[in-house]
Amino acid sequence: MWLRILVTAFIIGAIVIGVRRIMKDWSERFRDLDKQTRERDLKERQRPDVIELKRSDDGVFRPDKDKQD
């Protein structure tokens, strides 16, 4: 009887620890991807051929007047 409870508790504990580890690994991976994407976007924003659009009063996106040469 006690052996069965002990084995069941061990199996459930192993499953819980495994799921927590998988979730931690995936969340770190997604965090790294988000960081890389943000860095790439910030670099692209500095390029001269990229036009930044702002929403005007009528709701249409137009180039920013302040940054036009």
C-alpha positions in Angstrom: 0.0 0.0 0.0 2.7 2.5 1.0 4.9 1.5 -1.9 2.0 2.2 -4.3 1.5 5.7 -2.8 5.2 6.4 -2.9 5.6 5.3 -6.5 2.5 7.4 -7.6 3.8 10.4 -5.7 7.2 10.0 -7.3 5.8 9.8 -10.8 3.5 12.8 -10.3 6.5 14.8 -8.9 8.6 13.9 -11.9 5.9 14.9 -14.3 5.4 18.3 -12.5 9.1 19.0 -12.4 9.4 18.1 -16.1 6.5 20.3 -17.1 8.0 23.3 -15.1 11.4 22.8 -16.8 9.8 22.7 -20.3 7.8 25.8 -19.6 10.9 27.6 -18.3 13.0 26.6 -21.3 10.3 27.8 -23.8 9.6 31.0 -22.0 13.4 31.8 -22.1 13.5 31.0 -25.8 10.5 33.2 -26.6 12.1 36.0 -24.5 15.3 35.7 -26.5 13.4 35.8 -29.8 11.5 38.9 -28.7 14.7 40.6 -27.7 16.4 39.8 -31.1 13.3 41.0 -32.9 13.3 44.3 -31.0 17.0 44.9 -31.6 16.5 44.2 -35.3 13.6 46.5 -35.5 15.5 49.3 -33.8 18.4 48.9 -36.3 16.0 48.9 -39.3 14.4 52.1 -38.0 17.7 53.9 -38.2 18.1 53.1 -42.0 17.6 56.1 -44.3 15.2 54.2 -46.6 12.7 53.5 -43.9 9.7 55.8 -43.7 8.0 56.2 -40.3 4.3 56.7 -40.6 2.1 58.6 -38.1 -1.7 58.5 -37.8 -3.2 61.8 -38.9 -6.4 63.4 -37.6 -8.5 61.7 -40.2 -7.1 58.2 -39.2 -4.9 57.7 -42.3 -1.3 56.8 -41.8 1.1 59.4 -43.5 4.8 60.1 -43.3 5.9 62.1 -40.3 6.2 65.8 -41.2 8.9 66.5 -38.6 11.3 63.9 -40.1 10.9 64.9 -43.8 13.9 66.5 -45.3 
